[in-house]
Amino acid sequence: MPIPSDAQSATQLLTQLNFINACEQKRCLDLFDESFAFRDVMQHCDSLHIHVKVDDTADLPSDRLCDAGCQLDYAKPGFVKYLFPGGVNLIFSSIVISQDELSETSETRRKRPFVDHFGIDLRNESVSIKTVFDTVPAIAKSRNWDEIPQGQAGGGVHCCHVEVAEKHWVFPQGDAPEPHIPLEFAFGQLKVNDVEGGCDIRPMSPQRREALGAAAPACGH
């Protein structure tokens, strides 16, 4: 699967602006490799989003992003989304969007910016695409990767001012010099809400939750 020039350009832009490092860029481009476990799912991906945690979204270099071809999609308090040509979305947040952040203290808070997750968006709600989406847990299990579903009980998944029908969160594992980054597989049309956020924030990986033990936070904020 060839790497789209848009994904290459988007990650280069984020690297130049010091939002991501070389390891994070490689992790993103690896999503388009023929050896990627979810390559068949990627064939049906409508858009890819790169979610970057920052200290304050008010400090984003908006002019430089727009000059590079980004188009502001929407901006909410602590959450900003830009569209990059070719179906690559750049999301920046300073609000809490993960259970990992709920467990942070002033001493353990991770230095920003960093990539919180990569999102593979399947917006077509047809039966065939839902079937592709439903393969995610089995593929993750075949690799011994943890997977956590959201929204399967109905009612949608609400987080970060938006909602979709369902999600699968996958936590890649294995030996590598660079850290693994969570993968979000989102199914259904995206709806933007006026509320501050939702309770369905990104789950913590089971391995990290086990390591934290009783200190691990519950879902919600």
N, C-alpha and C positions, 0 to 999 in steps of 0.2 A: 504494500500500500504506500504510494508515494506521499511525501510530506507536502501538504498544500503550501503554496508560497505565502498565503495569508497567515497561516500559523507560524511559519518561519519569521515573517515580518513582525507579527504581533509580539512574539517572544523576544525578538531582537530589540524592539522598542522598550519593552518592560525592563530588559537588561540594561539598556542605555540609560534609562531613567532611574536605575538602581532600585527597582521594585522587586526584581527577582535575581537570583544568582545563576551561574552557569549550570549548576546541578539541577536546579528547578527548571531551567529551560530544557535541559536534556530530558527530564522526566516528562515534560509536556510533549516534546517531539516524539518520544518513544511510543506515545499513544497511536501513532500512525505507522508504526513498524509492523511488518508482516508477522512477526513473532508475538505481537501483543495478544494477550489471552482473549480480549474482547474485540478482536478485529472485525468479526461479523456484525457485532452491534454497531461498531463505528461506521460501517457501510450505510447505516440507516440514520446516522446522527444528523439532525437538522442544524445544530449549532453546538459549539464548544465554548464553555466559559472558564476563565481563569480567575479564581477568587483570591484576591490579595488582601491580607490584613495590614492595616496601616494605623498609625497613632491617631490621626485626625483626618477625616476626609475633606475638611475645609482647607487643608494644606496641599491638595492635589495640584499638580502643574497643568491646569485645565488648558491653557493656551498651547502648551507643547503637545498635549495629547490630541487636541483638535487639529493642530498644524500637521500632525503625522497621519491624519485621515480618520481619527476617531470621531464618532458622533455621539453626543450625550443622549442617552435613552431616557433616563430619569434619575433624579437625585432626591433622596430622602435623608432625614437626619441620620448621619453616620453610615449611609449606604448609597453608593453611586455606581451607576452602570453605564458603560460606554460600548457602543457597537463599533467593531472594527470590520473593514471590508472582508467579505468571504465567509461570514457566519461565525466569526470569533468575537466573543463578548468579554470585556474586561470589567471585572467587578472589584470594587474597593470598599472595605467596610472597617469601621472602628467600633460599631456596636457589637455586643456579644452574639456570636452566631454558632458557637459550638460548646459542647460540654467541657472540652479541654479548657476553654477560657474561664468557665465557672470554677474550675479547680485552681486557677492561678492565684498566687499571692504576690505581694510586692517584691518578694525575693525570687519567686519562680517565674514571673511573667516573661514570656518569650519576647525577645527583641523584634520589633517590627521594622521594616516590612518582611513578610514571608508569604508563601503560597499556602493557603489553608486547604484548598482542594481543587481538583479539576472536575468540571461538570460536563457530562455527555447528555445532551438534551434530545429527547425523542418526542417531538411535539405532535406528530400524526397519531391520532387516537384510533386508528384502524385495528382490526383484529390481527392482521398480519404483523404489525409493528408491536402490538401488545405481546404477541407470542415471542418476538425477538427479545423484548424487555424482560419477559419472564424466564429467559434462559440465564440471566445474570447470576442468580444464586448457585445454580449447578456448576457453572463455569468457575466461580469463586471457590466452591467446595473442592473441585478437582485440583485446584492449585494450593489447597490448604490455606486459603485466604479467608479472613473473617468477613461476614456480610450481615448487615442489619437493615431490615426493611422498614419503611415508613408508609403509612397511608393504606395498607392492605385491608384494614378493617372498614374502609370507607370514610368519607368526609374530607379527603384531601390531605395535603401536607402544607402546613402554614409556617413560614419562616421568612425573616428578613424582608418584610413588606410584601411578600409574594406568596402564591400558592400554586401547586400542581396536584395532579391526581395521586401519583405514587412515586416513591423513590426506593432505590437500592443503594446503600452505602457499602463500598468495598474497601478493605484495608489491605493493600498488597504487603507482602512480607518477603524476606529473603536476604541473603548477604549482598551488600552493595556499599560502596564508599559514600554514596549520597543517600539522604533519608527518603523513605517512601512517603508518598503523598496520597491521602484518601481520594477515592473516586466516587463521584455522585452520578448515578444514572437516574434521570428524571423523566417520567412519562406523563404526557398530557400537556394541554395548552397552559401557558403561563398567564396568571392573573395578578395584576399589581393592585395591592390594597392600600388604603389610607392609614391603616393602623401602624403603630410603631414596629411591631414584629409579631412573631407567632411562637408557639410553644415547641414546635417541632424543629429544634435546632439540630445541628450536626451531632450525631452520637459520637461518643468516645470509643476508640477501638477497644475490644475486649481485653487485649493484652495490657493496654495502659490502665484500664479500669482494674484489672487484677493486681497490677503493680501498686496502684494507689490504695486498694482495699477499701476500708470504711470511709476514707476521705473522698472517694469518687462522688461527684455530684449527681443528683437526679436530673432527668430530662426536664427542660422548661426553664423559663426565666421571666 
